[in-house]
Amino acid sequence: MVNNLNPQPLLSLRTAIILLLGVLTGLGAGILTVLAGGAVASGGLACGAAFAAALLFFHTIIA
């Protein structure tokens, strides 16, 4: 049995922040799309597109 006293985190802090901001951006876009009168499927597509764009954006600007 290996006893690792100092385990490494699964995700780095930078990765966790980028993913969190991407999820929040995607949820915001999806909710706003549905509230504006779009179908739920359209909200899901907007959510996915905004998530992908946000990941690229935040990956670029966060050093």
N, C-alpha and C positions, 0 to 999 in steps of 0.2 A: 504494500500500500504506500502510495506516495503522499507525503504530507507537505503541501505547499503553503508556507506561512505567509507569502506575499503574492496572492493570485493577481493576475492581470485582468483588467476590466474587459468585458465582452466588446464594448464600443468605446472609442475615445470620446472625450468631451466634445470635441469639434464635430464629430459625426453625429452625436446625439442632438446637438443644437441644430445642425443642418436638417436632420430628419424631423425634429419637432417643428421647426419653422415651415418646412414643406407640408407637413400634415395640417398645420393651422391655416396655411394659405389655401390648400385644397379644400378643406372644410368650409372656409369662408366663401370661396368661389361657388361651391356646390349649393350651399344654403342660399346665397344671394340669387343664384339662378332659379332655384325652385320658388323662392319668395317673389321673384319677378314674373312668375306665371309660367315658367318652363315646366316640362314634365320631369318626373323624378329621374328618368333615364338620362335626360339632358343634364340634369344636375350632377349625376354620376360621371358623365363624360367630361363635364367642365371641371369637376373635382380632380379627376385623373390628369387632365391636361395641365391644370394649374399646379398640381403637385410636382409633375415632371419639370415644368418650367422653373418652379421655385427651387427645386433641388439644384438644377444647373446654375441658377442665379446665385444662390447662397454659397454654393461650392466655389464659385468664382470670386466672390467678394470677401469671404471669411478666410483669413490667412491662418 
